[in-house]
Amino acid sequence: MSIMASDAERRAERIALEPMRVVGRRSPFFSGTGQSLAEIWSQRELLGLLVRREVRARYKDSTLGILWSLFRPIVSLLIYYFAIGQILGLARAIPDFAIFVFVGLTTWGLFNEVVASSTTSLLSNAGLVKKVYLPREIYPLSAVGGAMFNFFVQFLVLLAAIFVLASFPTDERLLLAPLAIIMLTLFSTAVGLILAGVNVYLRDTQHLVEVALVVLFWASPIVYSFTFVHDALQGGWLEELYLANPVTIAVISMQRSLWAAGDEATGAFAQTWPENLELRLLVMLVVSVGLLWLAQRIFNRLQGNFAQEL
């Protein structure tokens, strides 16, 4: 007993000599970005583990595994192709309609999954949040990582479909695709961070997000082309408002980059593109970077009571 007591005393003395460290501290709004990034970077290995856990949990005990990530977009493609393309006749006005829709659905899927999974990420990891201190941003970022993995699987299938069924643009338009992906990832991560923090305090947020995503889907030219929007709005302020949506710019940029038939079509099939699309995309990229910074600072202010609220 005396030996155990002495060991306990030595351990207590050693702990008492350790310097005290404040965890979960909210840094100043405008000057704490570097500290937050350093904390996240220090836990990058754990972030990688959480991303792998996110991917494995999604396909746990399933026979087809990762192939399930392809079924939803493919089923959606078939539905929109036959219901809207063939029955409603849009396929007769949009060349290579299947490729056009597939590009839009793949791009939209990235935004949709990042926002939806990030919103509920803190609730899904409530046990870890309450027991272990880690930079709270890690949980939404792990959801972003899982969504990016699914996106790239679907993107490879899209590229294969374009190679088999259509043709690739061979000019500088190809550069629009990586820029659009980067911009959309930054923007959706920013939105997901804010919603993840708000959802801890207001649980209705996740249900509102589900409704908002349905509205945003139809507010972007995913299953209809921008040409119809331009013909209806004739370039007025409503069209500019429509183009102020970063998701819309990302979708159109991906179509401009990968949907070669949109540029090659003439006559009744000729497509209209927004003026200064490249400039709009670059502006949205800069705005998304600023919004991501703002989202992280807002998240930092909200995180102080996460453990208690969960």
VORO-964196 format. One line per 4 residues: number of its first residue (from 1); for each residue x negated, y negated, z negated of C-alpha. Coordinates in nm, 4 decimals, m for minus. Layout:
<recs>
NUM> X Y Z | ... $
</recs>
This chain:
<recs>
1> 0.0000 0.0000 0.0000 | m0.2839 m0.2371 m0.0873 | m0.4501 m0.1724 0.2495 | m0.1250 m0.2467 0.4337 $
5> m0.0749 m0.5597 0.2247 | m0.4256 m0.6838 0.2983 | m0.3748 m0.6230 0.6732 | m0.0523 m0.8181 0.6602 $
9> m0.2226 m1.1014 0.4754 | m0.5077 m1.1182 0.7261 | m0.2583 m1.1191 1.0132 | m0.0611 m1.3975 0.8482 $
13> m0.3781 m1.5999 0.7952 | m0.4824 m1.5485 1.1573 | m0.1417 m1.6622 1.2795 | m0.1549 m1.9646 1.0519 $
17> m0.4833 m2.0697 1.2125 | m0.3361 m2.0559 1.5636 | m0.2573 m2.4016 1.7036 | 0.1125 m2.4791 1.7176 $
21> 0.2609 m2.5113 2.0632 | 0.5949 m2.6671 2.1473 | 0.8023 m2.4608 2.3930 | 1.1166 m2.5601 2.5756 $
25> 1.0199 m2.9256 2.5516 | 1.1884 m3.1656 2.7892 | 0.9238 m3.3735 2.9597 | 0.9838 m3.7340 3.0670 $
29> 1.2115 m3.7621 3.3694 | 0.9694 m3.9361 3.6043 | 0.6356 m3.8037 3.4802 | 0.6944 m3.4379 3.3969 $
33> 0.6935 m3.2829 3.7439 | 0.3289 m3.1761 3.7332 | 0.3705 m3.0115 3.3947 | 0.6792 m2.8223 3.5126 $
37> 0.5054 m2.7023 3.8295 | 0.2038 m2.5886 3.6266 | 0.4283 m2.3848 3.3961 | 0.6044 m2.2226 3.6914 $
41> 0.2712 m2.1469 3.8614 | 0.1371 m1.9875 3.5451 | 0.4279 m1.7419 3.5559 | 0.4022 m1.6634 3.9287 $
45> 0.3369 m1.2942 3.8671 | 0.6493 m1.2668 3.6552 | 0.8412 m1.4533 3.9239 | 0.7278 m1.1927 4.1761 $
49> 0.8457 m0.9159 3.9439 | 1.1861 m1.0813 3.9063 | 1.2193 m1.1129 4.2836 | 1.1394 m0.7436 4.3277 $
53> 1.3875 m0.6587 4.0532 | 1.6485 m0.8714 4.2304 | 1.5964 m0.6829 4.5563 | 1.5838 m0.3376 4.3963 $
57> 1.8926 m0.3976 4.1804 | 2.0922 m0.4922 4.4884 | 2.0257 m0.1593 4.6568 | 1.9865 0.0609 4.3495 $
61> 2.1215 0.4166 4.3960 | 2.2355 0.3389 4.7513 | 2.1600 0.5834 5.0306 | 2.0971 0.3269 5.3033 $
65> 1.9109 0.0812 5.0812 | 1.7952 m0.2301 5.2628 | 2.0105 m0.1505 5.5661 | 2.3093 m0.2781 5.3679 $
69> 2.1674 m0.6304 5.4069 | 2.2421 m0.5971 5.7793 | 2.5967 m0.4677 5.7594 | 2.7683 m0.7856 5.6389 $
73> 2.6260 m1.0165 5.9094 | 2.6798 m0.7528 6.1778 | 3.0420 m0.6954 6.0704 | 3.0967 m1.0731 6.0572 $
77> 2.9419 m1.1022 6.4032 | 3.1777 m0.8408 6.5452 | 3.4818 m1.0040 6.3838 | 3.3997 m1.3528 6.5108 $
81> 3.2940 m1.2214 6.8504 | 3.6237 m1.0442 6.9142 | 3.8648 m1.2681 6.7187 | 3.7253 m1.6070 6.8179 $
85> 3.5147 m1.5252 7.1215 | 3.7411 m1.2868 7.3077 | 4.0936 m1.3420 7.1742 | 4.0738 m1.7223 7.1356 $
89> 3.8518 m1.7492 7.4412 | 3.5483 m1.9384 7.3072 | 3.3187 m1.6837 7.4671 | 3.4328 m1.8118 7.8065 $
93> 3.3048 m2.1626 7.7193 | 2.9862 m2.0631 7.5315 | 2.7239 m1.8584 7.7211 | 2.5657 m1.5650 7.5366 $
97> 2.8307 m1.6077 7.2694 | 2.7124 m1.3083 7.0640 | 2.3600 m1.4514 7.0325 | 2.5022 m1.7970 6.9575 $
101> 2.7125 m1.6621 6.6694 | 2.4345 m1.4379 6.5399 | 2.1966 m1.7353 6.5149 | 2.4552 m1.9358 6.3226 $
105> 2.5498 m1.6517 6.0873 | 2.1860 m1.5720 6.0076 | 2.1098 m1.9354 5.9281 | 2.4262 m1.9785 5.7242 $
109> 2.3572 m1.6561 5.5356 | 2.0344 m1.8036 5.3967 | 2.2064 m2.1125 5.2574 | 2.5087 m1.9201 5.1334 $
113> 2.3082 m1.6556 4.9478 | 2.0587 m1.8980 4.7940 | 2.3311 m2.1253 4.6573 | 2.5664 m1.8472 4.5424 $
117> 2.3001 m1.6352 4.3709 | 2.1166 m1.9320 4.2173 | 2.4383 m2.0657 4.0641 | 2.4887 m1.7493 3.8577 $
121> 2.1184 m1.6693 3.8013 | 2.0990 m1.8030 3.4451 | 2.4155 m1.6226 3.3398 | 2.2884 m1.3008 3.4972 $
125> 1.9657 m1.3308 3.2969 | 2.1246 m1.4573 2.9753 | 1.9516 m1.1883 2.7670 | 1.6066 m1.3007 2.8815 $
129> 1.6892 m1.6702 2.8503 | 1.7967 m1.6265 2.4865 | 1.5098 m1.4025 2.3789 | 1.1990 m1.5122 2.5700 $
133> 1.0791 m1.8591 2.6554 | 0.9845 m1.8936 3.0194 | 1.0167 m2.1870 3.2574 | 1.3904 m2.1693 3.3200 $
137> 1.3421 m2.2526 3.6866 | 1.2043 m1.9026 3.7344 | 1.5520 m1.7487 3.7279 | 1.7028 m1.9562 4.0130 $
141> 1.3751 m1.9205 4.2037 | 1.3919 m1.5418 4.1744 | 1.7393 m1.5590 4.3300 | 1.5929 m1.7718 4.6098 $
145> 1.3210 m1.5113 4.6643 | 1.5756 m1.2303 4.6926 | 1.7817 m1.4324 4.9394 | 1.4714 m1.5100 5.1475 $
149> 1.3869 m1.1407 5.1658 | 1.7344 m1.0599 5.3018 | 1.7146 m1.3514 5.5433 | 1.3865 m1.2362 5.6976 $
153> 1.5209 m0.8831 5.7437 | 1.8227 m1.0265 5.9274 | 1.5997 m1.2707 6.1180 | 1.3891 m0.9845 6.2541 $
157> 1.7063 m0.8145 6.3770 | 1.8123 m1.1437 6.5381 | 1.4802 m1.1726 6.7201 | 1.5134 m0.8134 6.8408 $
161> 1.8674 m0.8855 6.9655 | 1.7477 m1.1949 7.1535 | 1.4628 m0.9959 7.3076 | 1.6999 m0.7192 7.4262 $
165> 2.0113 m0.9174 7.5198 | 1.8893 m1.2651 7.6152 | 1.5658 m1.4604 7.6546 | 1.3405 m1.6724 7.4357 $
169> 1.2793 m2.0401 7.4997 | 0.9151 m2.0833 7.5991 | 0.8599 m2.4518 7.5208 | 0.8179 m2.6707 7.2138 $
173> 1.1792 m2.6048 7.1075 | 1.0546 m2.2931 6.9268 | 0.8983 m2.5204 6.6641 | 1.2454 m2.6268 6.5526 $
177> 1.3157 m2.2836 6.4024 | 1.0430 m2.2785 6.1326 | 1.1105 m2.6430 6.0463 | 1.4821 m2.5694 6.0132 $
181> 1.4150 m2.2680 5.7906 | 1.1823 m2.4684 5.5638 | 1.4246 m2.7583 5.5405 | 1.7237 m2.5354 5.4687 $
185> 1.5307 m2.3399 5.2048 | 1.4253 m2.6587 5.0254 | 1.7750 m2.8065 5.0430 | 1.9529 m2.4912 4.9280 $
189> 1.7012 m2.4432 4.6443 | 1.7670 m2.7982 4.5268 | 2.1420 m2.7444 4.5330 | 2.1024 m2.4069 4.3600 $
193> 1.8896 m2.5534 4.0784 | 2.1465 m2.8200 3.9962 | 2.4393 m2.5779 4.0128 | 2.2568 m2.3191 3.7999 $
197> 2.2088 m2.5739 3.5225 | 2.5630 m2.7102 3.5424 | 2.7122 m2.3602 3.5489 | 2.5700 m2.2874 3.2031 $
201> 2.7848 m2.5656 3.0564 | 3.0805 m2.5479 3.2941 | 3.1543 m2.1889 3.3973 | 3.4136 m2.2968 3.6536 $
205> 3.1244 m2.4198 3.8659 | 3.0607 m2.0778 4.0189 | 3.4236 m2.0504 4.1304 | 3.4193 m2.4023 4.2741 $
209> 3.1030 m2.3101 4.4638 | 3.2789 m2.0128 4.6241 | 3.5525 m2.2440 4.7549 | 3.3036 m2.5104 4.8669 $
213> 3.0997 m2.2545 5.0624 | 3.4092 m2.1521 5.2586 | 3.4708 m2.5177 5.3496 | 3.1060 m2.5759 5.4407 $
217> 3.1054 m2.2698 5.6652 | 3.3692 m2.4244 5.8883 | 3.2090 m2.7699 5.8596 | 2.9067 m2.6438 6.0538 $
221> 2.8962 m2.5266 6.4187 | 2.8473 m2.1581 6.3426 | 3.1282 m1.9957 6.5394 | 3.2027 m2.2995 6.7571 $
225> 2.9479 m2.5138 6.9385 | 2.8602 m2.8759 6.8667 | 2.9884 m2.9563 7.2149 | 3.3471 m2.9227 7.0909 $
229> 3.2749 m3.1583 6.8004 | 3.1181 m3.4163 7.0310 | 3.4075 m3.3963 7.2775 | 3.6551 m3.4515 6.9944 $
233> 3.4717 m3.7304 6.8082 | 3.2980 m3.8981 7.1030 | 2.9904 m3.9980 6.9059 | 3.1692 m4.2196 6.6530 $
237> 3.0984 m4.2625 6.2831 | 3.2832 m3.9394 6.2066 | 3.0345 m3.7525 6.4212 | 2.7471 m3.9169 6.2335 $
241> 2.9121 m3.8137 5.9075 | 2.9408 m3.4601 6.0411 | 2.5704 m3.4620 6.1308 | 2.4737 m3.5913 5.7852 $
245> 2.5151 m3.2362 5.6540 | 2.1676 m3.0722 5.6303 | 2.3227 m2.7288 5.6894 | 2.4705 m2.8534 6.0162 $
249> 2.1337 m2.9898 6.1312 | 1.9628 m2.6616 6.0368 | 2.2186 m2.4530 6.2269 | 2.2030 m2.6734 6.5378 $
253> 1.8212 m2.6753 6.5265 | 1.8130 m2.2957 6.5095 | 2.0537 m2.2743 6.8024 | 1.8480 m2.5239 7.0014 $
257> 1.5349 m2.3225 6.9280 | 1.6523 m1.9629 6.9783 | 1.9664 m1.9811 7.1943 | 1.8117 m2.0308 7.5376 $
261> 2.1447 m2.0084 7.7206 | 2.2527 m2.3345 7.5569 | 1.9945 m2.5290 7.7561 | 2.0098 m2.3232 8.0723 $
265> 2.3887 m2.3464 8.1134 | 2.5253 m2.5939 8.3646 | 2.8645 m2.7071 8.4864 | 3.1542 m2.5925 8.2680 $
269> 2.9105 m2.4111 8.0376 | 2.6823 m2.7126 7.9801 | 2.6173 m2.7761 7.6113 | 2.5763 m3.1045 7.4258 $
273> 2.3108 m3.1575 7.1592 | 2.2908 m3.4377 6.9020 | 2.0716 m3.7293 7.0004 | 1.7280 m3.7330 6.8344 $
277> 1.7763 m3.3865 6.6887 | 1.4048 m3.3497 6.6132 | 1.3992 m3.6810 6.4247 | 1.7139 m3.5886 6.2340 $
281> 1.5528 m3.2602 6.1301 | 1.2373 m3.4332 6.0070 | 1.4430 m3.6862 5.8112 | 1.6421 m3.4039 5.6532 $
285> 1.3162 m3.2300 5.5651 | 1.1900 m3.5378 5.3799 | 1.5282 m3.5847 5.2106 | 1.5278 m3.2190 5.1025 $
289> 1.1847 m3.2574 4.9422 | 1.3081 m3.5602 4.7484 | 1.6292 m3.3832 4.6527 | 1.4330 m3.0807 4.5285 $
293> 1.2250 m3.3075 4.3029 | 1.5408 m3.4747 4.1718 | 1.7113 m3.1376 4.1181 | 1.4173 m3.0072 3.9162 $
297> 1.4150 m3.3150 3.6949 | 1.7911 m3.2863 3.6363 | 1.7482 m2.9159 3.5604 | 1.4723 m3.0059 3.3157 $
301> 1.7086 m3.2399 3.1293 | 1.9812 m2.9756 3.1142 | 1.7710 m2.6816 3.0018 | 1.7300 m2.7851 2.6373 $
305> 2.0471 m2.6076 2.5193 | 2.0601 m2.3179 2.7658 | 1.9905 m2.0528 2.5004 | 2.2648 m2.1848 2.2702 $
309> 2.5211 m2.2199 2.5492 | 2.4545 m1.8708 2.6824 $
</recs>
